[in-house]
Amino acid sequence: MSSKRHERPPFRAEHLGSLLRPEKLLAERHAMDSGKGDEKKLAAVTKSSIDEIVKEQLDLGFHAVSDGEYPRHMFWGTFFPGLDGFEEVTDFDVDIFRLYVPDIAAFTESGHKPGETVLCTGKIKHVGSTYVDQWNYLKNQLPKENQSEAKLTLAAPNWYHLRYKTGRAYPKEVYPSDAAYFADIAKAYQTELQILYDNGLRNVQIDDPNLAYFCSEKMLAGFKKDGEDSEALFDSYIKLYNDCLSKRPADMHVGVHLCRGNFVGGRHFSEGGYDAIATKLFQRLNVDTYYLEYDTPRAGGFEPLKELPKNKNVILGLITSKFPKLEDIEEMKKKVYQAAEMISQGTGETKEETLQRLGVSPQCGFASHSDGNNVGHSEMVAKLKLVRELANGIWPGQP
């Protein structure tokens, strides 16, 4: 990773990718889910909805424009099912799961099991991008001068691995170890990133609740009870990320977004501050920017930001996307300055210098699941306006 800090992207005012779907799009998607829909009609409604939300983001003053994740059902898209060697399944034994992983526990502790999962069934190979058509459609809705600013969100490379018990993430006859399994995932990510780069993408956000789950005392206790080394697993995920990103071009900005769950209705899955992972997360993970959940005490304080190196950025997720009530802008400004002060204590920079490496956003998307959070469209717009107003008040004239 270059020691030079990336700027623009990221921007002072950001959002995290997913936006509320309009009712016409939800109606078509639900019709498809019930077997009564029409694929061509869904595709047409998806495109017209993207056109509208792109214009709305530009009108609100956002530069890292997304497609709202409108073509997707869930925030991670279809990267893994699109690879040779993976299969999406709905009939599986719950015994394959680590039941203390927060998003699995949320289902099993309420008497349910996850509706689907994706299993490795053979040798992993990239056989074509499931993201590139989404990117190209978004790109072509923007003026040429704005295309390099637009953002595409990607699935985390460790996404399905964490949920499975040791040895259950892949067939033993295919991969003898996590290291061999991760090596082929890294190759697939390298191929994916190069395809997207060749099609003009310069701004990537990887969405990874799994890394934030390592802040959960409940999950860590589960690992300890099973006699497993959570620290070693976290280390292996850092290496996996760095291998995935090892061949990316220098002008491709990559950020990672950490949150503690944002399911239908804004449901969270875990809690715990960044303290336990801060040094490794900020100093060893080769990304440019961290998009961090900070909208509730669940995420802890700003002290872990003392570990942030001088060549990296943080976007503070201070505005909640889960509920409609608007935050007090003056309180939000104070929090930005508090975060800047913590970073300056770690690096020896002035608070004014550290402010140049910060931005603001909601803590997560508005619709990580396509059905969305407990906010209406006008309320989402009010939240986005607040993000833009907050950024303008701290960094006037900056995008």
One Martini backbone bead per residue (centre of mass of N, CA, C, O) as a GRO file, in nm:
protein
  399
    1MET     BB    1   0.097   0.035   0.021
    2SER     BB    2   0.068   0.353   0.004
    3SER     BB    3   0.173   0.648   0.184
    4LYS     BB    4  -0.037   0.789   0.036
    5ARG     BB    5  -0.311   0.984   0.064
    6HIS     BB    6  -0.637   0.969   0.006
    7GLU     BB    7  -0.835   1.194  -0.208
    8ARG     BB    8  -1.117   1.229  -0.360
    9PRO     BB    9  -1.134   0.993  -0.243
   10PRO     BB   10  -1.272   1.085   0.013
   11PHE     BB   11  -1.542   1.258   0.163
   12ARG     BB   12  -1.704   1.461   0.379
   13ALA     BB   13  -1.966   1.349   0.237
   14GLU     BB   14  -2.134   1.045   0.315
   15HIS     BB   15  -2.242   0.723   0.216
   16LEU     BB   16  -2.303   0.350   0.235
   17GLY     BB   17  -2.503   0.295  -0.047
   18SER     BB   18  -2.771   0.221   0.074
   19LEU     BB   19  -3.110   0.271  -0.036
   20LEU     BB   20  -3.419   0.334  -0.058
   21ARG     BB   21  -3.675   0.183  -0.202
   22PRO     BB   22  -3.911   0.209  -0.406
   23GLU     BB   23  -4.221   0.083  -0.433
   24LYS     BB   24  -4.199  -0.019  -0.728
   25LEU     BB   25  -3.953  -0.203  -0.669
   26LEU     BB   26  -4.062  -0.375  -0.438
   27ALA     BB   27  -4.301  -0.494  -0.592
   28GLU     BB   28  -4.131  -0.644  -0.807
   29ARG     BB   29  -3.958  -0.812  -0.614
   30HIS     BB   30  -4.192  -0.956  -0.467
   31ALA     BB   31  -4.305  -1.087  -0.720
   32MET     BB   32  -4.056  -1.257  -0.779
   33ASP     BB   33  -4.048  -1.409  -0.501
   34SER     BB   34  -4.355  -1.530  -0.570
   35GLY     BB   35  -4.358  -1.601  -0.894
   36LYS     BB   36  -4.507  -1.320  -1.048
   37GLY     BB   37  -4.289  -1.204  -1.213
   38ASP     BB   38  -4.083  -0.984  -1.430
   39GLU     BB   39  -3.768  -0.943  -1.537
   40LYS     BB   40  -3.797  -0.702  -1.733
   41LYS     BB   41  -3.953  -0.519  -1.541
   42LEU     BB   42  -3.747  -0.515  -1.312
   43ALA     BB   43  -3.515  -0.394  -1.478
   44ALA     BB   44  -3.661  -0.130  -1.557
   45VAL     BB   45  -3.722  -0.029  -1.268
   46THR     BB   46  -3.437  -0.027  -1.168
   47LYS     BB   47  -3.325   0.184  -1.366
   48SER     BB   48  -3.522   0.418  -1.304
   49SER     BB   49  -3.446   0.429  -1.000
   50ILE     BB   50  -3.150   0.497  -1.038
   51ASP     BB   51  -3.182   0.759  -1.189
   52GLU     BB   52  -3.324   0.905  -0.951
   53ILE     BB   53  -3.105   0.859  -0.720
   54VAL     BB   54  -2.872   0.997  -0.857
   55LYS     BB   55  -2.995   1.279  -0.881
   56GLU     BB   56  -3.047   1.316  -0.578
   57GLN     BB   57  -2.753   1.305  -0.483
   58LEU     BB   58  -2.651   1.544  -0.648
   59ASP     BB   59  -2.855   1.753  -0.529
   60LEU     BB   60  -2.732   1.701  -0.226
   61GLY     BB   61  -2.395   1.690  -0.267
   62PHE     BB   62  -2.288   1.417  -0.371
   63HIS     BB   63  -2.005   1.219  -0.494
   64ALA     BB   64  -2.041   0.918  -0.376
   65VAL     BB   65  -2.211   0.764  -0.585
   66SER     BB   66  -2.484   0.540  -0.602
   67ASP     BB   67  -2.731   0.274  -0.673
   68GLY     BB   68  -2.845   0.179  -0.379
   69GLU     BB   69  -2.849  -0.134  -0.439
   70TYR     BB   70  -3.099  -0.209  -0.633
   71PRO     BB   71  -3.004  -0.495  -0.768
   72ARG     BB   72  -3.030  -0.595  -0.470
   73HIS     BB   73  -3.115  -0.772  -0.179
   74MET     BB   74  -2.830  -0.759  -0.061
   75PHE     BB   75  -2.540  -0.591   0.006
   76TRP     BB   76  -2.336  -0.826  -0.120
   77GLY     BB   77  -2.466  -0.980  -0.330
   78THR     BB   78  -2.310  -1.221  -0.596
   79PHE     BB   79  -2.011  -1.309  -0.574
   80PHE     BB   80  -2.003  -1.602  -0.464
   81PRO     BB   81  -2.218  -1.746  -0.652
   82GLY     BB   82  -2.037  -1.648  -0.914
   83LEU     BB   83  -1.850  -1.868  -0.834
   84ASP     BB   84  -1.668  -2.118  -0.865
   85GLY     BB   85  -1.744  -2.335  -0.579
   86PHE     BB   86  -2.035  -2.210  -0.528
   87GLU     BB   87  -2.346  -2.243  -0.322
   88GLU     BB   88  -2.677  -2.179  -0.294
   89VAL     BB   89  -2.863  -2.250   0.009
   90THR     BB   90  -3.166  -2.385   0.205
   91ASP     BB   91  -3.048  -2.681   0.274
   92PHE     BB   92  -2.935  -2.717   0.612
   93ASP     BB   93  -2.721  -2.765   0.877
   94VAL     BB   94  -2.685  -2.587   1.172
   95ASP     BB   95  -2.408  -2.731   1.262
   96ILE     BB   96  -2.211  -2.552   1.077
   97PHE     BB   97  -2.234  -2.334   1.291
   98ARG     BB   98  -2.149  -2.055   1.467
   99LEU     BB   99  -2.368  -1.960   1.722
  100TYR     BB  100  -2.191  -1.685   1.816
  101VAL     BB  101  -2.240  -1.545   1.569
  102PRO     BB  102  -2.436  -1.278   1.550
  103ASP     BB  103  -2.613  -1.340   1.285
  104ILE     BB  104  -2.681  -1.628   1.382
  105ALA     BB  105  -2.789  -1.581   1.671
  106ALA     BB  106  -3.036  -1.407   1.588
  107PHE     BB  107  -3.186  -1.660   1.486
  108THR     BB  108  -3.148  -1.903   1.690
  109GLU     BB  109  -3.246  -1.746   1.956
  110SER     BB  110  -3.547  -1.714   1.799
  111GLY     BB  111  -3.604  -2.005   1.646
  112HIS     BB  112  -3.422  -1.980   1.392
  113LYS     BB  113  -3.304  -1.999   1.055
  114PRO     BB  114  -3.138  -1.939   0.802
  115GLY     BB  115  -3.253  -1.908   0.473
  116GLU     BB  116  -2.947  -1.878   0.377
  117THR     BB  117  -2.650  -2.000   0.203
  118VAL     BB  118  -2.293  -2.027   0.129
  119LEU     BB  119  -2.112  -2.290  -0.029
  120CYS     BB  120  -1.838  -2.477  -0.054
  121THR     BB  121  -1.790  -2.737  -0.329
  122GLY     BB  122  -1.518  -2.627  -0.467
  123LYS     BB  123  -1.319  -2.493  -0.677
  124ILE     BB  124  -1.204  -2.171  -0.694
  125LYS     BB  125  -1.343  -1.944  -0.954
  126HIS     BB  126  -1.325  -1.692  -1.178
  127VAL     BB  127  -1.612  -1.636  -1.434
  128GLY     BB  128  -1.733  -1.353  -1.365
  129SER     BB  129  -1.890  -1.056  -1.321
  130THR     BB  130  -2.157  -0.931  -1.095
  131TYR     BB  131  -2.079  -0.601  -1.099
  132VAL     BB  132  -2.018  -0.458  -1.377
  133ASP     BB  133  -2.306  -0.385  -1.472
  134GLN     BB  134  -2.372  -0.204  -1.237
  135TRP     BB  135  -2.144  -0.003  -1.281
  136ASN     BB  136  -2.200   0.083  -1.577
  137TYR     BB  137  -2.474   0.204  -1.524
  138LEU     BB  138  -2.391   0.416  -1.323
  139LYS     BB  139  -2.172   0.561  -1.485
  140ASN     BB  140  -2.378   0.641  -1.730
  141GLN     BB  141  -2.536   0.859  -1.529
  142LEU     BB  142  -2.269   1.025  -1.547
  143PRO     BB  143  -2.054   1.245  -1.569
  144LYS     BB  144  -1.734   1.206  -1.653
  145GLU     BB  145  -1.615   1.380  -1.407
  146ASN     BB  146  -1.779   1.175  -1.185
  147GLN     BB  147  -1.698   0.868  -1.218
  148SER     BB  148  -1.445   0.847  -1.014
  149GLU     BB  149  -1.637   0.900  -0.751
  150ALA     BB  150  -1.793   0.667  -0.762
  151LYS     BB  151  -1.960   0.396  -0.582
  152LEU     BB  152  -1.873   0.057  -0.486
  153THR     BB  153  -2.003  -0.223  -0.333
  154LEU     BB  154  -1.855  -0.495  -0.145
  155ALA     BB  155  -1.777  -0.793  -0.050
  156ALA     BB  156  -1.639  -0.971   0.186
  157PRO     BB  157  -1.395  -1.219   0.185
  158ASN     BB  158  -1.507  -1.339   0.486
  159TRP     BB  159  -1.816  -1.367   0.501
  160TYR     BB  160  -1.873  -1.697   0.516
  161HIS     BB  161  -1.651  -1.808   0.711
  162LEU     BB  162  -1.722  -1.726   1.010
  163ARG     BB  163  -1.996  -1.899   1.045
  164TYR     BB  164  -1.812  -2.144   1.036
  165LYS     BB  165  -1.686  -2.407   1.135
  166THR     BB  166  -1.420  -2.573   1.162
  167GLY     BB  167  -1.410  -2.730   0.840
  168ARG     BB  168  -1.709  -2.609   0.707
  169ALA     BB  169  -1.635  -2.405   0.458
  170TYR     BB  170  -1.504  -2.671   0.325
  171PRO     BB  171  -1.383  -2.923   0.155
  172LYS     BB  172  -1.123  -3.131   0.241
  173GLU     BB  173  -1.068  -3.238  -0.060
  174VAL     BB  174  -1.007  -2.936  -0.165
  175TYR     BB  175  -0.917  -2.808   0.124
  176PRO     BB  176  -0.668  -2.829   0.379
  177SER     BB  177  -0.702  -2.506   0.431
  178ASP     BB  178  -0.741  -2.179   0.481
  179ALA     BB  179  -0.503  -2.083   0.309
  180ALA     BB  180  -0.601  -2.217   0.043
  181TYR     BB  181  -0.878  -2.086   0.032
  182PHE     BB  182  -0.785  -1.787   0.044
  183ALA     BB  183  -0.610  -1.785  -0.212
  184ASP     BB  184  -0.858  -1.812  -0.411
  185ILE     BB  185  -1.009  -1.563  -0.319
  186ALA     BB  186  -0.788  -1.358  -0.385
  187LYS     BB  187  -0.784  -1.413  -0.689
  188ALA     BB  188  -1.078  -1.332  -0.737
  189TYR     BB  189  -1.049  -1.038  -0.638
  190GLN     BB  190  -0.831  -0.946  -0.831
  191THR     BB  191  -1.002  -0.989  -1.082
  192GLU     BB  192  -1.239  -0.807  -1.009
  193LEU     BB  193  -1.085  -0.539  -0.971
  194GLN     BB  194  -0.971  -0.528  -1.261
  195ILE     BB  195  -1.236  -0.517  -1.411
  196LEU     BB  196  -1.342  -0.259  -1.275
  197TYR     BB  197  -1.106  -0.080  -1.349
  198ASP     BB  198  -1.129  -0.117  -1.664
  199ASN     BB  199  -1.435   0.024  -1.621
  200GLY     BB  200  -1.357   0.288  -1.407
  201LEU     BB  201  -1.310   0.209  -1.122
  202ARG     BB  202  -1.204   0.411  -0.804
  203ASN     BB  203  -1.442   0.334  -0.578
  204VAL     BB  204  -1.420   0.136  -0.284
  205GLN     BB  205  -1.655  -0.058  -0.073
  206ILE     BB  206  -1.618  -0.267   0.201
  207ASP     BB  207  -1.846  -0.482   0.361
  208ASP     BB  208  -1.775  -0.556   0.731
  209PRO     BB  209  -1.909  -0.699   1.006
  210ASN     BB  210  -1.704  -0.914   1.100
  211LEU     BB  211  -1.488  -0.728   1.224
  212ALA     BB  212  -1.683  -0.612   1.443
  213TYR     BB  213  -1.738  -0.885   1.592
  214PHE     BB  214  -1.448  -0.872   1.741
  215CYS     BB  215  -1.592  -0.671   1.966
  216SER     BB  216  -1.747  -0.916   2.084
  217GLU     BB  217  -1.767  -1.074   2.380
  218LYS     BB  218  -1.958  -1.303   2.308
  219MET     BB  219  -1.797  -1.420   2.073
  220LEU     BB  220  -1.524  -1.458   2.216
  221ALA     BB  221  -1.639  -1.659   2.423
  222GLY     BB  222  -1.710  -1.877   2.216
  223PHE     BB  223  -1.425  -1.935   2.123
  224LYS     BB  224  -1.310  -2.010   2.399
  225LYS     BB  225  -1.502  -2.249   2.457
  226ASP     BB  226  -1.394  -2.399   2.180
  227GLY     BB  227  -1.075  -2.351   2.164
  228GLU     BB  228  -1.036  -2.083   2.001
  229ASP     BB  229  -0.851  -1.843   1.791
  230SER     BB  230  -0.944  -1.524   1.729
  231GLU     BB  231  -0.678  -1.379   1.667
  232ALA     BB  232  -0.584  -1.562   1.434
  233LEU     BB  233  -0.831  -1.512   1.257
  234PHE     BB  234  -0.800  -1.210   1.226
  235ASP     BB  235  -0.521  -1.225   1.097
  236SER     BB  236  -0.619  -1.389   0.846
  237TYR     BB  237  -0.803  -1.159   0.741
  238ILE     BB  238  -0.589  -0.950   0.693
  239LYS     BB  239  -0.432  -1.117   0.487
  240LEU     BB  240  -0.659  -1.155   0.288
  241TYR     BB  241  -0.698  -0.864   0.219
  242ASN     BB  242  -0.406  -0.802   0.126
  243ASP     BB  243  -0.417  -1.005  -0.105
  244CYS     BB  244  -0.659  -0.889  -0.259
  245LEU     BB  245  -0.499  -0.584  -0.275
  246SER     BB  246  -0.201  -0.625  -0.401
  247LYS     BB  247  -0.297  -0.540  -0.726
  248ARG     BB  248  -0.387  -0.268  -0.699
  249PRO     BB  249  -0.415   0.028  -0.806
  250ALA     BB  250  -0.316   0.337  -0.685
  251ASP     BB  251  -0.602   0.484  -0.800
  252MET     BB  252  -0.753   0.287  -0.599
  253HIS     BB  253  -0.999   0.327  -0.378
  254VAL     BB  254  -1.008   0.176  -0.041
  255GLY     BB  255  -1.270   0.076   0.172
  256VAL     BB  256  -1.398   0.005   0.509
  257HIS     BB  257  -1.699  -0.125   0.654
  258LEU     BB  258  -1.817  -0.096   0.993
  259CYS     BB  259  -2.065  -0.300   1.158
  260ARG     BB  260  -2.347  -0.438   1.381
  261GLY     BB  261  -2.584  -0.427   1.203
  262ASN     BB  262  -2.868  -0.403   0.932
  263PHE     BB  263  -3.148  -0.507   0.930
  264VAL     BB  264  -3.456  -0.532   0.923
  265GLY     BB  265  -3.539  -0.228   1.071
  266GLY     BB  266  -3.235  -0.192   1.200
  267ARG     BB  267  -3.101  -0.441   1.304
  268HIS     BB  268  -2.886  -0.553   1.543
  269PHE     BB  269  -2.610  -0.792   1.656
  270SER     BB  270  -2.389  -0.602   1.803
  271GLU     BB  271  -2.123  -0.516   2.045
  272GLY     BB  272  -1.847  -0.292   2.066
  273GLY     BB  273  -1.554  -0.166   2.069
  274TYR     BB  274  -1.239  -0.107   1.890
  275ASP     BB  275  -1.005  -0.175   2.088
  276ALA     BB  276  -0.935  -0.486   2.021
  277ILE     BB  277  -0.863  -0.398   1.691
  278ALA     BB  278  -0.716  -0.128   1.622
  279THR     BB  279  -0.420  -0.185   1.550
  280LYS     BB  280  -0.471  -0.389   1.320
  281LEU     BB  281  -0.680  -0.237   1.155
  282PHE     BB  282  -0.511   0.041   1.110
  283GLN     BB  283  -0.200  -0.083   1.058
  284ARG     BB  284  -0.250  -0.369   0.870
  285LEU     BB  285  -0.472  -0.269   0.689
  286ASN     BB  286  -0.477  -0.214   0.326
  287VAL     BB  287  -0.632   0.072   0.353
  288ASP     BB  288  -0.757   0.409   0.325
  289THR     BB  289  -1.054   0.365   0.460
  290TYR     BB  290  -1.283   0.424   0.739
  291TYR     BB  291  -1.613   0.311   0.802
  292LEU     BB  292  -1.767   0.414   1.109
  293GLU     BB  293  -1.949   0.323   1.367
  294TYR     BB  294  -2.114   0.615   1.576
  295ASP     BB  295  -2.438   0.633   1.681
  296THR     BB  296  -2.365   0.459   1.941
  297PRO     BB  297  -2.245   0.306   2.232
  298ARG     BB  298  -2.183   0.027   2.089
  299ALA     BB  299  -1.897   0.159   1.960
  300GLY     BB  300  -1.792   0.351   2.151
  301GLY     BB  301  -1.515   0.533   2.142
  302PHE     BB  302  -1.230   0.733   2.013
  303GLU     BB  303  -0.960   0.612   2.122
  304PRO     BB  304  -0.876   0.406   1.885
  305LEU     BB  305  -0.782   0.648   1.686
  306LYS     BB  306  -0.481   0.660   1.784
  307GLU     BB  307  -0.399   0.422   1.562
  308LEU     BB  308  -0.402   0.613   1.328
  309PRO     BB  309  -0.252   0.679   1.055
  310LYS     BB  310  -0.149   0.940   0.841
  311ASN     BB  311  -0.251   0.769   0.560
  312LYS     BB  312  -0.549   0.781   0.688
  313ASN     BB  313  -0.903   0.746   0.693
  314VAL     BB  314  -1.219   0.880   0.843
  315ILE     BB  315  -1.561   0.788   0.863
  316LEU     BB  316  -1.816   0.920   1.056
  317GLY     BB  317  -2.098   0.737   1.190
  318LEU     BB  318  -2.329   0.958   1.339
  319ILE     BB  319  -2.574   0.892   1.163
  320THR     BB  320  -2.871   0.743   1.168
  321SER     BB  321  -3.052   0.487   0.966
  322LYS     BB  322  -3.279   0.353   1.164
  323PHE     BB  323  -3.400   0.643   1.239
  324PRO     BB  324  -3.568   0.959   1.201
  325LYS     BB  325  -3.433   1.109   1.408
  326LEU     BB  326  -3.264   1.399   1.449
  327GLU     BB  327  -2.974   1.525   1.498
  328ASP     BB  328  -2.756   1.729   1.662
  329ILE     BB  329  -2.531   1.925   1.506
  330GLU     BB  330  -2.355   2.024   1.743
  331GLU     BB  331  -2.297   1.746   1.861
  332MET     BB  332  -2.158   1.638   1.604
  333LYS     BB  333  -1.927   1.838   1.597
  334LYS     BB  334  -1.801   1.759   1.866
  335LYS     BB  335  -1.733   1.469   1.776
  336VAL     BB  336  -1.536   1.537   1.556
  337TYR     BB  337  -1.334   1.688   1.741
  338GLN     BB  338  -1.281   1.450   1.928
  339ALA     BB  339  -1.162   1.265   1.713
  340ALA     BB  340  -0.931   1.452   1.628
  341GLU     BB  341  -0.793   1.455   1.904
  342MET     BB  342  -0.727   1.152   1.919
  343ILE     BB  343  -0.550   1.139   1.669
  344SER     BB  344  -0.342   1.355   1.761
  345GLN     BB  345  -0.238   1.188   2.006
  346GLY     BB  346  -0.115   0.958   1.819
  347THR     BB  347   0.059   1.151   1.594
  348GLY     BB  348   0.113   1.477   1.664
  349GLU     BB  349  -0.091   1.634   1.545
  350THR     BB  350  -0.306   1.851   1.467
  351LYS     BB  351  -0.638   1.898   1.462
  352GLU     BB  352  -0.639   2.026   1.179
  353GLU     BB  353  -0.495   1.789   1.039
  354THR     BB  354  -0.696   1.558   1.115
  355LEU     BB  355  -0.949   1.682   0.976
  356GLN     BB  356  -0.835   1.605   0.681
  357ARG     BB  357  -0.916   1.278   0.760
  358LEU     BB  358  -1.224   1.355   0.763
  359GLY     BB  359  -1.568   1.244   0.789
  360VAL     BB  360  -1.924   1.201   0.711
  361SER     BB  361  -2.202   0.978   0.817
  362PRO     BB  362  -2.368   0.724   0.822
  363GLN     BB  363  -2.335   0.410   0.976
  364CYS     BB  364  -2.523   0.311   0.738
  365GLY     BB  365  -2.746   0.198   0.559
  366PHE     BB  366  -3.101   0.202   0.456
  367ALA     BB  367  -3.072  -0.101   0.281
  368SER     BB  368  -2.929  -0.385   0.328
  369HIS     BB  369  -3.207  -0.462   0.297
  370SER     BB  370  -3.445  -0.407   0.063
  371ASP     BB  371  -3.675  -0.322   0.277
  372GLY     BB  372  -3.548  -0.170   0.508
  373ASN     BB  373  -3.589   0.079   0.721
  374ASN     BB  374  -3.749   0.296   0.975
  375VAL     BB  375  -3.788   0.482   0.703
  376GLY     BB  376  -3.848   0.731   0.496
  377HIS     BB  377  -3.768   0.908   0.228
  378SER     BB  378  -3.776   1.193   0.360
  379GLU     BB  379  -3.600   1.101   0.604
  380MET     BB  380  -3.353   1.028   0.446
  381VAL     BB  381  -3.305   1.304   0.320
  382ALA     BB  382  -3.267   1.449   0.592
  383LYS     BB  383  -3.013   1.293   0.669
  384LEU     BB  384  -2.840   1.374   0.422
  385LYS     BB  385  -2.857   1.677   0.474
  386LEU     BB  386  -2.716   1.663   0.748
  387VAL     BB  387  -2.449   1.560   0.649
  388ARG     BB  388  -2.392   1.801   0.460
  389GLU     BB  389  -2.416   2.023   0.678
  390LEU     BB  390  -2.196   1.918   0.863
  391ALA     BB  391  -1.966   1.937   0.659
  392ASN     BB  392  -1.998   2.241   0.592
  393GLY     BB  393  -1.939   2.339   0.893
  394ILE     BB  394  -1.632   2.221   0.891
  395TRP     BB  395  -1.589   2.210   0.548
  396PRO     BB  396  -1.598   2.459   0.369
  397GLY     BB  397  -1.621   2.389   0.019
  398GLN     BB  398  -1.618   2.078   0.056
  399PRO     BB  399  -1.701   1.751  -0.075
   0.00000   0.00000   0.00000
